[in-house]
């Protein structure tokens, strides 16, 4: 059997698609653990407000721009503020799910990598929520910011005293921003299009939205970026497989060599 008829070896780094039912159970289980974990810090109101004052002072010490400078851009009209609130309420979770589904179907190896990174990132965020409860800037009187969701709608939160579905004192780190940044990085790593860098617009818009709606401080996004950086340093993406052109060139090489031998023999 010659080189032309032998079956080509499997691509290096190829990864089988994980069982769907197992992945669904794993993702749902992680989500439930996170939701239950966030509820553990509910009621730490005084500590959350004290930490909010500290974060606000740290940002001023570091001379970070005031969150109000971003919010002022959204308050030029009701429509812009409403769109920002809608983005905050509806894009975060569906975009991350769509990202994971696409990777699962098209890039199984990258799916496993991204799922591990998101799980590690979310677990680290949960620990920080437990040890450092933080009231968002919309609740901090010193910030002087407008609760845009309450004024312009839509809002995903009820009054903190009666909201049993979410923990509003878990502002740091911002998982809205951390997940958006991971979606962009994951798609940039897993695709080859020249336009793939435009995916960075997703975390950029998310950053403007979370700060402008007074749901997060700048520090929340900075800490989220640091945690993601650590997760990415520990959990490395899969190696790039050979390109189609490279494989074609490798397959043609034996034929060219054989032709040269035949020509030499004829001489």
Secondary structure, DSSP 8 states (H G I E B T S, - for coil): --TTTS-----TT------HHHHHHHHHHHHHHHHHHHHTTTT-HHHHHHHHHHHHHHHHHTT---HHHHHHHHTT-HHHHHHHHHHHHHTHHHHHHHHHHHHHHH-HHHHHHHHHHHHHHHHHHHHHHHHS-B--GGG-GGGT---HHHHHS--S---TTT--S--TTB-SS-HHHHHHHHHHHHHHHH---GGGGGGHHHHHHHHHHHHHTTS--HHHHHHHHHHHHHHHHHS--------HHHHHHHHHHHHHHHHHHHHHHH-
